[in-house]
Amino acid sequence: MCRRLGWRRWLTMALADNASCAKPGEDFPFPEIIELNVGGQVYITRHPTLVSVPGSLLWEMFTQKSIRSLARDSKGRFFVDRDGFLFRYVLDYMRDQQLVLPDHFPERNRLQREAEYFKLPELVKMLAPKLSQQNSIGDDPCQSDPEELSPNVDTARSLASAGSTLANAPGGPSGGSAVPDSRRSGFITIGYRGSYTLGRDSQTDAKFRRVARIMVCGKTSLAKEVFGDTLNESRDPDRPPERYTSRYYLKFTFLEQAFDKLADAGFHMVACNSTGTCAFAHDQTDDKIWTSYTEYVFYRE
């Protein structure tokens, strides 16, 4: 009798161990560790983290009884078509329902849109202007808009107002004409690498290649003001507005389009330079590949 009871106890324990190590099935479709592909950025997190906020979009996705309706990438990771760089702040919030952002965070408005998409109302409230009293970031004028003025905003506004009053006064320096709205002065440098192939008859056989990337160097706030949504910030996403960067590049590859945007913002070209190298394309032909790097410097007073 004792031997039979011991056998039953051993069988019960073995079945429990097998159940705990079993792969996800119909009753438990999701594994404990989940890999996500959010806009090309890979995240690895626990299933309880993704369902920690009931009613959120992630909660709806990862509490389903079947995973067949969820999009997957080529490696089987769950795919979400959103901003992969801002998702890290969403995931941090999902872990402990707290918001911690870097100093001088310039993507506050965009992060708020992501919070609305993922159905996180409390995070939306934290990101709303002048509603977060615990975090000084909510009151920092450099956070929500890359075109915000510098910390001496009151002084700058006072000087601009005084200058406008003097200009519009009788006998003023402009003879009573209105002074345009003050805009920040500064430099923006546009650089690109280009290449093309010249055959033996170089005047008629020029095989041009498209510009791979147009790079932008200068102050972060100026670059965002000029290029807006066409600016790719993925290589330097947390750069404060008053800092300089040389890691931005444009989402288009037409130099004239960049020049038009700079001209519309009041910039004019003050300098340019270019360097080039030449190499033979093939040993059996006379075709030559020319590669060059060119920079254009623009300035706004």
C-alpha positions as a printed NumPy array, in Angstrom:
array([[  0.   ,   0.   ,   0.   ],
       [  2.784,   2.437,   0.911],
       [  4.625,   1.55 ,  -2.257],
       [  1.482,   2.295,  -4.337],
       [  1.015,   5.703,  -2.655],
       [  4.64 ,   6.571,  -3.311],
       [  4.266,   5.735,  -6.994],
       [  1.161,   7.932,  -7.318],
       [  2.937,  10.826,  -5.599],
       [  5.901,  10.526,  -7.935],
       [  3.599,  10.413, -11.003],
       [  1.726,  13.536,  -9.82 ],
       [  4.962,  15.464,  -9.359],
       [  6.26 ,  14.369, -12.765],
       [  3.085,  15.522, -14.505],
       [  3.297,  18.911, -12.753],
       [  6.889,  19.36 , -13.873],
       [  6.006,  18.498, -17.446],
       [  3.13 ,  20.959, -17.399],
       [  5.396,  23.763, -16.191],
       [  7.948,  23.071, -18.942],
       [  5.441,  22.549, -21.751],
       [  5.464,  24.743, -24.781],
       [  2.692,  27.314, -25.27 ],
       [ -0.49 ,  25.657, -26.47 ],
       [ -4.09 ,  26.616, -26.926],
       [ -4.618,  27.275, -23.195],
       [ -1.363,  29.243, -22.871],
       [ -0.637,  30.629, -26.382],
       [  2.104,  33.062, -25.335],
       [  5.524,  32.172, -23.912],
       [  6.946,  33.791, -20.81 ],
       [  9.591,  35.677, -22.825],
       [  8.334,  37.533, -25.905],
       [ 10.32 ,  39.105, -28.729],
       [  8.876,  42.202, -30.406],
       [  9.832,  43.955, -33.621],
       [  8.623,  47.537, -33.306],
       [  9.394,  49.543, -36.417],
       [ 12.571,  47.55 , -37.011],
       [ 13.802,  47.73 , -33.403],
       [ 13.883,  44.442, -31.499],
       [ 12.687,  44.291, -27.881],
       [ 12.683,  41.292, -25.534],
       [ 10.395,  41.416, -22.513],
       [  8.171,  39.28 , -20.316],
       [  4.552,  38.506, -21.106],
       [  3.289,  39.919, -17.753],
       [  4.893,  43.262, -18.652],
       [  2.927,  43.529, -21.899],
       [ -0.388,  42.829, -20.142],
       [  0.311,  44.948, -17.066],
       [ -2.127,  47.71 , -18.116],
       [ -5.615,  46.255, -18.706],
       [ -7.422,  47.744, -21.672],
       [ -4.24 ,  48.875, -23.419],
       [ -3.491,  47.853, -26.99 ],
       [ -0.69 ,  45.531, -25.882],
       [ -3.005,  43.961, -23.32 ],
       [ -5.569,  43.321, -26.061],
       [ -2.913,  41.814, -28.329],
       [ -1.319,  39.476, -25.8  ],
       [ -4.411,  38.221, -23.976],
       [ -5.909,  36.62 , -27.079],
       [ -6.609,  32.885, -27.075],
       [ -4.952,  32.524, -30.466],
       [ -1.81 ,  34.185, -31.799],
       [ -2.569,  33.611, -35.456],
       [ -4.099,  37.063, -35.95 ],
       [ -0.929,  38.863, -34.779],
       [  1.557,  40.035, -37.402],
       [  4.996,  38.396, -37.438],
       [  8.274,  39.327, -39.089],
       [ 10.504,  36.959, -41.058],
       [ 12.066,  35.609, -37.839],
       [  8.769,  34.957, -36.079],
       [  8.855,  37.993, -33.807],
       [  5.587,  39.842, -33.148],
       [  5.571,  42.942, -35.338],
       [  4.169,  46.364, -34.389],
       [  4.32 ,  49.085, -37.033],
       [  5.167,  52.055, -34.792],
       [  8.188,  54.203, -33.876],
       [ 10.759,  51.718, -32.624],
       [ 12.902,  54.272, -30.799],
       [ 10.056,  55.842, -28.818],
       [  8.644,  52.433, -27.897],
       [ 11.389,  51.955, -25.303],
       [  9.74 ,  54.67 , -23.186],
       [  6.363,  52.988, -23.624],
       [  7.849,  49.675, -22.51 ],
       [  9.544,  51.313, -19.512],
       [  6.176,  52.701, -18.482],
       [  4.555,  49.27 , -18.844],
       [  7.073,  47.814, -16.385],
       [  6.262,  49.991, -13.369],
       [  3.747,  52.634, -14.569],
       [  6.276,  55.427, -14.081],
       [  7.593,  57.934, -16.621],
       [ 11.321,  58.691, -16.684],
       [ 12.636,  60.742, -19.616],
       [ 16.112,  62.111, -20.412],
       [ 16.903,  65.746, -19.702],
       [ 15.8  ,  68.105, -22.478],
       [ 13.742,  65.383, -24.167],
       [ 12.727,  66.785, -27.592],
       [ 10.161,  64.147, -28.649],
       [  7.501,  64.728, -26.006],
       [  4.658,  65.406, -28.439],
       [  5.508,  62.379, -30.564],
       [  5.718,  60.164, -27.487],
       [  2.289,  61.425, -26.446],
       [  0.912,  60.287, -29.811],
       [  2.463,  56.862, -29.242],
       [  0.827,  56.669, -25.804],
       [ -2.542,  57.483, -27.368],
       [ -2.04 ,  54.764, -29.989],
       [ -1.173,  52.133, -27.366],
       [ -4.237,  53.202, -25.291],
       [ -2.335,  54.321, -22.209],
       [ -4.431,  57.194, -20.809],
       [ -2.337,  57.677, -17.671],
       [  0.829,  58.016, -19.741],
       [ -0.961,  60.515, -21.98 ],
       [ -1.769,  62.595, -18.895],
       [  1.848,  62.479, -17.732],
       [  3.011,  63.739, -21.113],
       [  0.418,  66.49 , -21.369],
       [  1.955,  70.003, -20.901],
       [  1.896,  71.492, -17.392],
       [  0.108,  68.525, -15.866],
       [  3.062,  66.631, -14.436],
       [  4.142,  68.377, -11.229],
       [  6.492,  65.626, -10.015],
       [  8.68 ,  65.709, -13.086],
       [ 10.394,  68.974, -13.947],
       [ 10.507,  67.841, -17.569],
       [  6.846,  68.784, -17.894],
       [  7.693,  72.408, -17.219],
       [ 10.896,  72.581, -19.249],
       [ 10.36 ,  74.861, -22.278],
       [ 12.934,  72.868, -24.285],
       [ 10.978,  69.614, -24.22 ],
       [  7.796,  69.663, -26.247],
       [  8.816,  71.557, -29.345],
       [ 12.211,  71.633, -31.103],
       [ 11.479,  75.182, -32.212],
       [ 11.115,  76.454, -28.64 ],
       [ 13.232,  79.403, -27.601],
       [ 16.288,  79.181, -25.349],
       [ 16.098,  79.247, -21.503],
       [ 16.395,  83.078, -21.653],
       [ 13.057,  83.183, -23.401],
       [ 11.662,  86.101, -21.395],
       [ 14.721,  88.25 , -22.078],
       [ 14.669,  87.422, -25.781],
       [ 10.984,  88.248, -26.05 ],
       [ 11.508,  91.546, -24.248],
       [ 14.335,  92.529, -26.592],
       [ 12.319,  91.539, -29.644],
       [  9.342,  93.529, -28.406],
       [ 11.517,  96.586, -27.711],
       [ 13.128,  96.353, -31.148],
       [  9.75 ,  96.126, -32.813],
       [  8.515,  99.175, -30.879],
       [ 11.543, 101.246, -31.908],
       [ 11.242, 100.192, -35.524],
       [  7.563, 101.097, -35.729],
       [  7.952, 104.387, -33.891],
       [  8.071, 107.647, -35.922],
       [ 11.651, 108.295, -36.967],
       [ 12.625, 104.736, -36.121],
       [ 15.408, 102.958, -37.961],
       [ 13.012, 101.378, -40.425],
       [ 10.954, 104.469, -41.053],
       [  7.831, 102.979, -39.508],
       [  7.89 ,  99.669, -41.405],
       [  7.138,  96.481, -39.526],
       [  9.976,  94.242, -38.387],
       [  9.629,  90.541, -39.254],
       [  9.316,  87.989, -36.464],
       [ 12.676,  87.253, -34.881],
       [ 14.177,  83.888, -35.748],
       [ 17.296,  82.235, -34.48 ],
       [ 20.464,  82.833, -36.384],
       [ 22.858,  80.008, -37.042],
       [ 24.583,  77.689, -39.499],
       [ 23.384,  74.455, -41.073],
       [ 25.718,  72.287, -43.154],
       [ 24.415,  69.887, -45.79 ],
       [ 26.75 ,  67.099, -46.892],
       [ 26.451,  64.164, -49.252],
       [ 28.541,  61.459, -50.869],
       [ 28.006,  60.858, -54.564],
       [ 29.486,  58.639, -57.236],
       [ 29.192,  58.14 , -60.956],
       [ 30.877,  56.132, -63.696],
       [ 32.489,  57.642, -66.8  ],
       [ 33.165,  55.544, -69.862],
       [ 35.793,  56.052, -72.545],
       [ 33.663,  58.698, -74.2  ],
       [ 33.227,  60.728, -71.06 ],
       [ 31.172,  63.46 , -72.716],
       [ 28.363,  61.167, -73.782],
       [ 28.473,  58.156, -71.5  ],
       [ 27.915,  59.264, -67.906],
       [ 26.191,  56.703, -65.693],
       [ 25.133,  58.711, -62.66 ],
       [ 24.216,  57.06 , -59.396],
       [ 21.632,  58.504, -57.012],
       [ 22.8  ,  60.253, -53.852],
       [ 22.643,  57.659, -51.099],
       [ 22.13 ,  60.021, -48.153],
       [ 22.041,  63.75 , -47.407],
       [ 23.552,  64.491, -44.007],
       [ 22.655,  67.454, -41.801],
       [ 25.014,  69.105, -39.299],
       [ 24.179,  71.957, -36.947],
       [ 22.063,  72.879, -33.945],
       [ 19.293,  70.377, -33.261],
       [ 16.522,  72.963, -32.93 ],
       [ 17.447,  74.652, -36.222],
       [ 17.602,  71.357, -38.116],
       [ 14.165,  70.317, -36.849],
       [ 12.708,  73.737, -37.594],
       [ 13.868,  73.642, -41.209],
       [ 13.306,  70.002, -42.152],
       [ 10.538,  68.895, -39.777],
       [  9.245,  65.379, -40.42 ],
       [ 11.66 ,  64.879, -43.32 ],
       [ 14.565,  64.766, -40.82 ],
       [ 15.704,  61.295, -39.77 ],
       [ 16.807,  61.452, -36.121],
       [ 17.271,  57.719, -35.575],
       [ 21.061,  57.959, -35.161],
       [ 20.801,  60.661, -32.466],
       [ 17.244,  60.507, -31.046],
       [ 17.781,  62.14 , -27.633],
       [ 19.829,  65.177, -28.612],
       [ 18.69 ,  68.292, -26.65 ],
       [ 17.504,  71.274, -28.731],
       [ 20.451,  73.507, -27.744],
       [ 23.113,  70.91 , -28.591],
       [ 24.79 ,  70.329, -31.942],
       [ 24.757,  67.144, -33.966],
       [ 26.367,  65.716, -37.094],
       [ 24.366,  62.473, -37.167],
       [ 21.053,  63.573, -38.692],
       [ 20.196,  62.857, -42.308],
       [ 17.22 ,  63.515, -44.575],
       [ 14.54 ,  61.071, -45.638],
       [ 14.803,  62.236, -49.256],
       [ 17.776,  62.321, -51.635],
       [ 17.188,  65.453, -53.714],
       [ 19.604,  68.292, -52.968],
       [ 17.274,  70.857, -54.537],
       [ 14.529,  69.856, -52.127],
       [ 16.865,  70.493, -49.202],
       [ 17.901,  73.835, -50.68 ],
       [ 14.249,  74.858, -51.098],
       [ 13.501,  74.111, -47.448],
       [ 16.531,  76.108, -46.312],
       [ 15.585,  79.04 , -48.542],
       [ 11.992,  79.009, -47.26 ],
       [ 13.368,  79.195, -43.697],
       [ 15.483,  82.259, -44.528],
       [ 18.885,  80.598, -44.96 ],
       [ 21.324,  81.437, -47.744],
       [ 24.471,  79.654, -48.864],
       [ 27.74 ,  81.169, -47.673],
       [ 30.301,  78.473, -48.564],
       [ 30.759,  75.09 , -50.182],
       [ 33.573,  72.608, -50.764],
       [ 34.058,  69.249, -52.412],
       [ 36.648,  66.495, -52.656],
       [ 36.823,  63.615, -55.12 ],
       [ 38.697,  60.437, -55.94 ],
       [ 38.907,  58.307, -59.07 ],
       [ 39.357,  54.567, -59.56 ],
       [ 38.973,  52.121, -62.432],
       [ 35.71 ,  50.2  , -62.37 ],
       [ 37.119,  47.054, -64.041],
       [ 40.526,  45.846, -65.12 ],
       [ 39.264,  45.029, -68.616],
       [ 37.648,  48.423, -69.335],
       [ 38.555,  52.079, -69.192],
       [ 35.474,  52.961, -67.129],
       [ 36.295,  55.079, -64.106],
       [ 34.305,  55.505, -60.902],
       [ 34.362,  58.986, -59.417],
       [ 33.376,  59.387, -55.806],
       [ 33.023,  62.72 , -54.068],
       [ 32.025,  64.292, -50.783],
       [ 30.463,  67.758, -50.929],
       [ 29.343,  70.162, -48.219],
       [ 27.182,  73.282, -48.461],
       [ 27.147,  75.759, -45.573],
       [ 24.009,  77.843, -45.036],
       [ 23.519,  80.755, -42.659],
       [ 20.527,  82.714, -41.347],
       [ 20.971,  86.085, -39.685]])
